[in-house]
Structure formats: C-alpha cells, structure tokens
Amino acid sequence: MNQSSTEDETRIKQDEVIPLLADTTGGPTMEWTLLLGFMALPAYWIIQTLLATLTAYYGLMTTINAMPLP
C-alpha cells in the first residue's frame, strides 16, 4: 500500500510537470532578450565609443586649426 501511494504521488507530480515542459510561450521573449543582449547593446556601446572618439578628434583638429601661423 505504501508503494502504491508513492507511485500515485509520482504520477501526480509528473502530470503537473509535463504541461510546463510542453509550454513554449516564452520562446519569442527569450529570442528578443538574446537579440538585445548580443546585438543591440554591444552595437549601442560601439556607436557611443566611436562618437566620443570622433568628438575628441574634432576638438583636437579645431584647436590645431585655430592656432596662428608661425
């Protein structure tokens, strides 16, 4: 009788878990999260870094061009 109740409990737990394993509604959310994490955020960082470099270069060139001729 004890083994029967253990088997029933195991079957009940399996019946509760199987629908969770078959649920695929979170797939698109995970795909968008991965796209954001691996493509959009690094691209944003690269663009910000390049803009900062370009701004510094422009400032340097403006300073050099503003110097009087020797």
Steps between C-alpha positions, in 0.01 A plus 500: 500500500787733572655434159167567330466839665857586402426411138183710512694798637764459229233482228329811641831689498568390142152612395577844647843531336421378146287806404782726617750320279267521201438873546686698232343842547823649637701421186455833320575690820826310541593563136444875538700501822791325329484734201505799730781364713731381224433749221328822604688576821851444355402704192383782727831488692703503176305797362542695824875426505544606138303821553714586803817435297372709210410786735846495657665493157285791379594697811869434439481600133307816587767596753785434255330693217432795729870549576663800337746443222867508607 
